[in-house]
């Protein structure tokens, strides 16, 4: 027998298994959620029913049914199901599984290899599956919470169909919890517990679309609601137990509060959700939406994100999206960063909140960001011409003799303080990078730049200033 020979499903009466495992759907009809994939006529359901699912990758957050779908596929297609975790398996274990699957295929048995957290496999481990997937020795089903585009080898990715699973809606979680409360075979029905829709909605809301987490909370709450009867002493002094049938007990809001302790927030400081949330924060600020900006900031901070990382990104927002339309934005964001560093968390959260609200309502300009992007492009694509001679310092006689500094016009010697002197290299003469907007302070900057342009033209019409006579 293979090391990874699947263990037969324990009976429904095995109450030692977690509620989430006992209530796992066994058929597509029992499955709740993902209607865009397994609803009637939808792509994955059609492929399963036709038994042509091939190798698959299920990408979605925890508790959305990735493992359950893999087991349903194996059951419906009458294939042997081998399940192991990428956290524990190595190349040796993979080769053992592949060898067993190849032998099984020779005897007409198909094998589905399900790999949970497949993104944790390195390149060599992922490559080990390629020849067996191509030969048809196995049907590979991988489950991942990370974006396959970044975490799965392109060769393996091209041989798999990727299906995106969505977090379950609140009403879907409530339906699953209600089913668990009333199921007397696999669920909690024998405990005769009751719970209002409001209580179940609270569990659903706090578990963020994660069915497994919701089941775990319900199981803890059921244990708190169904505490054992206290023994009473009889005449002989021996403890006895009440013989009357126990009344139904209710899972109350207070019990759920004790069971929850803290909201389950889907977050990974190095994963895709990390970048999704900071992107949402940045784009809310850019769109001048302080309420949305505060919400996404709170989501990140309450999930445990490094506040100094957020502070650094907020400083970036101040120069990228506000710039010189409000130069105070950068100073305020630097002060917020210093406040977070000085007083720490959770007190520092208000400093960050103040910064993102200020940025949200500040006038917006990306003129500086665009200007520097154009500079970078010119630096990359144009020849690096030498600095014009008139802009060079000439600290030695030799350098003066070579023309360093010749023709330089000292702006302070002019009444307008602006000389008609080209300061760009010859191949970029007349190039304009910074074009201020009419937002905030930049409106005044634009007016000043137009004045400078007129003064430069006037200086050119008057000719270069006469050099002062040396005394």
N, C-alpha and C positions, 0 to 999 in steps of 0.2 A: 504493500500500500504506500502511496506517495505521502511524503511529509505533509503535503498540503491537501490531502484528501478531505473533502468537505464533511463536516460533522452534520449528521441528520438533524433536521429542525426539531428542537425539543418540543414536547407537547404543549398545547395551549394552557394546560393547568400548571405549568412550571412557573410559579409565582416568584421564583428567585431571579428570573430575568427582568431587566428593567421594563417599565410599562411601555416605553417607546419601542422596544424590540418586540414585545408581545403584540402590540397593536399595529405592527407593520403590515400594510396592505399585501394581500396575496395575489390579487388579480388587478387588471386595469380598471375594472368597474369599481373596485374598492378605493382606488387611488384618488386622492383629492388634490386638485391644483394642476398646473401645467397643461391647461386645456389647449394652449396653442401648439402643443406637441402631441398629446395623446387623446384629444377630443375626437369624436367620430370624423373620419376622413382626413385627419391631420397626419403630417408626414411620418412621425415616428410610429404612431399606432398602425398605420397601413403597412409599414415595413415589418413591424413585429408580427402582425397577423399574416403577412405573406412569407414570414420566416426568411427575410433577406436583409436583416438589419446590418450585417457586416460588422466591422470594428467601429466603435463609437467612443466619443469623449463627451461626458456630461460636465458642463461648466456652470457652477452656480454656488450661492452661499450655503452655509451649513443648514441642515434640516429641511431641505427642499425635495428630497426623495431620490437622490442620485443612486444610492446603494439599493433602495427598494426597487427602482426601475430595473436595475441590473438583475436582481433576483427574479423579478417577474418575467423578464425576457428569457432567462435560463429555464424557468418553469414552463413557459408557453412553447418554447422551441425544443423541449425535451433534451436539453444539453446538460452535460456535467458542469457544475459550477464550482470554480476554484477561486477563493477569495483570499487575498492577503494585502497587507499594508506596505506602502512604499517606505514607511518609517522604519520597518523592521527587516525588510528583505534586502538581500544583496545579489551579486552576480551568480553566486553558487546556487542560491535558492531559485533564481530565475531559470537557470539552465536545467535544474531538476524538474521544474514545472513543465518546461518546454519539451523535455524528453518524454515525460509521462503523457503529455498531450499528443505527441507524434505517434506514440505507440497506440494510444486510444483511437486515434483516427484510422489506423490500419485495421482496427476491429469494428469500424463503422460508428464509433462514438464521437460526437462533437464536444468540444470543450470551450467553455466561456471562461476566460481569465479576467477577473475583476480586480482592478488595482485602485485602492483608495489612496487619495493624495498623490496621484501619479506625478505631480509637479515636483515632488521631492526626489525623484530619481534623477541621477546625473546623466550626462550624455551617453556614457558607455552602457549604463543600465538600460536606458531607453533604446539604444541601438540593438541590444540583445534580442528585442522582440521583433525587429524588422523582418528577418528571413522567415520567421514562423507565421507572421501575419500575412506575408506575401504568398507563402505556400498554402495557406488555409489550414494550418495545423491548429490554430486557435482563432477564436473571435475575441479580440481584446476590447474590454470596456474599461475606460479610465474615468475616474471622478476627480475633479479638481475645483478648488475655490479660487484659483488664480487664472489670469488670462492665458489661454493656451498659446496665443501668438508669441508670448514672451517666455513661457516656461516649458513648452514641448518642442522637441526637435522638429525641424521642418519636414524631414523625411518621414517621421512617424505621423506627424500632423496631416500630411498629404494623403495618408492611407486610412484616415479615420474621418467619420462624419461628426461634426461638432454640433451639439445641441445645448442651447443656453436655457437653464432653469431659473425661474424667477422666485423671489421670496413669496411665501403664501400670504394671501390677503387675510385681513383680520377675521372676516366671516368664515373663511375656510378653516382657520385655526379653531374657532369656536365650535364648528361642526365636528372637528376631530376630537376635541375635548369632551363634547357632549356624548359622542359615540363611546369614548373610553369610560365615561361615568356609568353608562347603561349596559355595556357589554358584560354579561355575567360569566362568559367563558374565558376571554382573554384580557378583559379590562378590569374595572373596579366595581362592577355591578353588584357583586356579592357583599360589598361594604355598605350598600344602601345609603349612599351619600347624595346630597342634593347641592346644587349651586345655581345661582341666578345667572341670567345672561350677562348682566353687568359685571359679575365677578369673572366669568369666563372671558369677557371682552378685555378686562384688565390684564389677565394673563396673556392673552393674545397680543395686546398692545405692547406689553413690556418685553416680549420675546422676539420682537422685530422680524416676524415672518419665519421663524425657525420652529418647525413642528417638534423636533426632538427636544429642544429646550422647553417648549410649552408642556409637553408630556412630563418632563422631569419636575417642573414646578407643580403640576397637578398632583403628581405622585407624592411629593413632599407635603403638599397641602392636605391631601387625603390622610396621610399619616398623622398630621397634627389634629385633624378634625375627628379622627376615629381612634382616640387614645383608649387603651384598655380600661375595663372597669376596675375600680379599686376593690380589693378583697375586704369583706366584713367578718368580724369574729362571731362565731356561734357560741352556744352555751358551754360547749366543751373547751372553748378557747381556740379551736382550730379554725383557720381562715376558710371561709366559704365564698362562693360567687353567686350573685343574684341569678336566679333561674328565669326571670321574666325576660321576654324578648326585648332586645335593645332597640330603642326608637331610632328612626332615621336621623342622621346628623347633617348639618349644613356646613358647607365650605363658605365661610364669610369673607368679607373684604379684609378684616383684620388678619385672618389666617393666611390669606394670599399675600398680604404685605409681609408677614413673617417669612413665608416661603420664598418670596422673591428676593428679599434683601436689597438687591440693586438691579436696575434694568440691564438686560443683556444687550450690549451694543456691538454690532458687527463692525470690527475694525482690526486692521493689521498695520502696524507701523511701517512695514516694508512692502506691503502688498498693494494691489490695485486700489482697494478702498481708501488707502492713505492718499493716493494721488487724486482719486475722484473727489474726495471731500475738500482738499486744498484747492482743487480746480473750481469747485462750486463756490467756495469762499471768495476766491480771487474774482471770479466772473460776476458775483453778486455785488462786490465793491465797485467793479468797473461799470456796472449798470446802475449805480447810485441807488441801491436797494439796501438800506441799513438793517431792515428786519431780517431779510434773508441772510445777510452777512453775519448778524449776531447768531442766528440759528446754526449756521454751518460752523461758526467758531465754537459754539457750545457743544455741538456734536463731537468735534475733535478733542476739546479739552476734557469733556466728561468721559470720553473713551480712553483717556490716558496718553494722548499725544504729548510729545515734548513741547512745552510752551515756548522754549527758545527757538525751536524750529519754526513755529508759527510766527514768532516775532521777526525772524529773519525774512520770512516770506512777506510779512506785512510791510517791512521796510522796502522790499523790492516793489511792492504795489505802489508805494508812495512815489517812487521815481519813474516807474513805468507808465502809470495811468493818471497821475496828477502832475508830476514834474513841476515846471515853473509856473503852472497856472495857480499853484498855491505852495510857495517854497516852504511855508511853515509845516507842511505835512510831513516832510522828512524829519524835521526836528522833533515833532510830536511822536513819531514812530520810534525814533531812537530813544526818546525819553521812556516810552512804553517798554522797549527792550531792556533798558537799564532798570526800570521798576520791577519787571519780572525777575531779573537776575538778582536784584537786591532783596526783595521781600519774599520771593518764591511763590509757591502755589499753596492753597487756592486763592490767596489774596491778590496775586498778580493777574487773575483773570479779568478783573475790571479795567486794568490798564490796557490790556489787549482789546477789550470791548470798546473802550473809549477810542482807541486808535482806529478800529475798523469802522466805527460809526462816523468818525471825522473824515476818513477817506471816502466813505460812501457818499457823504453830502458835499464834499469838496468839489470845486470845478474840475473838469477832466480835460487832460491833454496828453496825447502820446507823441507830441511833436519832438520832444527830446529823444524818446525811445526810437522813433523813426529816423531821426537825424543820425544817431549813432549807428543804427543798422546800415544806413547808406554809407557812412564812413567805413565801416567794416568791409562792406562790399567793395568799395574803391581800393582800400588797402590790399584786398585779396586779388583783385583783377587788374590793377594798373601797376606800371613799373614804379619802383621805389626811387623816384627822382631825388637828387641831392637837394638839400636846403638852399634856397636862393642866397646868393652872396650877400645881398643887402640885409638879410636877417641874421647873419652870423656875427658872433662877437670877434673882435680882433685884438686880443690881449698882447700880441707880439708884433714887432716891426715886420717880420716875414709875412705874417698873415695880412697885415695892412697892405703890404706890397702885392699880395696876391688878389687883392680886391675885397677882402672880407670887410663887411660893414659899409662898403661904398654905396651911396645912394639911399642909405637908411634915413628916414624922416622921423625925428623925435616928436611924437604927437603933442607933448606938453608945450612945445614951442609954438604951437598953432593956437589961434584964438578959438577955433571950433574943437580942438583936441582930436581931430580926425584928419589923417593924411591920405592922399590918393596914392596908396601904395599896395601892391599885390602881395599878399602873405601866403598864398598857396603856391605849390610848385607849378611849373609851366604847363604840364599836361592836365592840370585841373583848374586852370585859370577861369575865374568866374563861377565856379561850382558853388551851388547853394545847398546846404544841408538842413539847417535849422529854419523851420517856417512856423513861427508861433501862431497859435489860434487866437480867437477873440474871447477865450474863456479866462476869467479871473485876472490874475496879474499878467498873464501873457498878452492880454489886450494892450496893456501899457508897454510891454516889451516890444510888441509889434509896432506901436507908434514910435517908440524910441529907435527901432531899427530903420524905419522909414526916414526918420530925421537924420540918422547917421548916413544913410545912402545919399540924401540930398547934400549933406555937408561934404561927403567925399567927392561928389560930382563938382561941387563948387570949388573945392581945393584943386581938382584936376584942371578946371578952367583957368584958375589963377596961376597955374604952374607951380613947380617945386619951390619951397621957401628958400630964401637966400641964406647960406651958412653964416653964422655969427663970426665976426672977426675975433681972432685970438688976441688977447692983450699981451 
